[in-house]
Amino acid sequence: MESKFDFSEPSESTEPVRKQPKKQREQLRFLGNLLQIARDTDYAATLSAVRQDIPFKGATAWVLICSIFIASIGLNTNSTAVIIGAMLIAPLMGPVLGIGVSLAINDLSMLKHAIQNFLVMVALSVLTATLFFALFPLQQESSELLSRTQPDIRDVFIAFFGGAALAIARTKKGTIASVIFGVAIATALMPPLCTIGFGLSQANLSYAMGAFYLFFINATFIAFASFLVIKLLRFPMTDYADSKQRRRVVRLVSFVALLVMIPAGITFKKALSENSFRQAVNQFLSEQVVPLTYGSHLSQTAEIYYDTDGSKIVLNSLGFVRIDSVSAQQLAHSIKQYKGLSEARLLIMPSNQQ
């Protein structure tokens, strides 16, 4: 009669199966410990530090004025180093972080105080920059200034992750100062305010509105990221709020963030389209125009104009290379074969044709 029970030693093939779940648990435990931030959170010290950074008066106001002047000079001279220095000393993060934190913990008094100081901060910065550029106007619009007039979706991501890093660093026991300085540089609240002042001083509303939108993106997503971090770390609510009120606040904050993202996304899409267009133009120039002109650097004298309503490429060799009428017809035909260039107009300066 055969036994119903098997008392034999377990085979070696079953050992890895038994050890595998334990190994996976150890890996998950290691990953959890690696990414754990709640354990290092100092709730009382964080809220105290955020409240202390909100007020905007006395020495803080004067430091802001000085930093605005420094940043404006940096924009005037197109000096990146000077602009970075101004961003490091500018006390702009306090009210912005205060708005996000106060929304997360439902502290209406703190929220009111943060918004008031935020508006004072913006008004004082723009007034100072407008005064500077009215007295010392730019001789030529610098690249540092122009880069602050057309924000896109990438600025949203920079502000969001910068704000998240700032909030995490603020909540940690023993604030990481280098993170705060790095966020001040990466999110760049200061240069857009100076660009707004330049736009107003020169009555250029296009520059002023573009820079204001960049500043609004940065401020909104720093506050939004800090709001999410404080929520995830389960900071205690200051004032009682029922579940319906909490949901309304979360929905309102999310709606504002989404609303801000839409124009930035549209701008980013246009930037991608322009980049694709320019890449196609460069390919066309290198494959069609340069060989036609015996290896000359005619592509370096091509002017590229991109517009969603109609783009054009102007070839101007300044008389060094001539393109005859037959070659011009060949180029006009071949450009249609390149993706994204079928609607583009190819213009060859008359002086270059034989």
Beta strands, then each sheet from edge to edge (+ up, - down):
strand 1: 302-305
strand 2: 312-315
strand 3: 345-348
sheet 1: 1+ 2- 3-
end
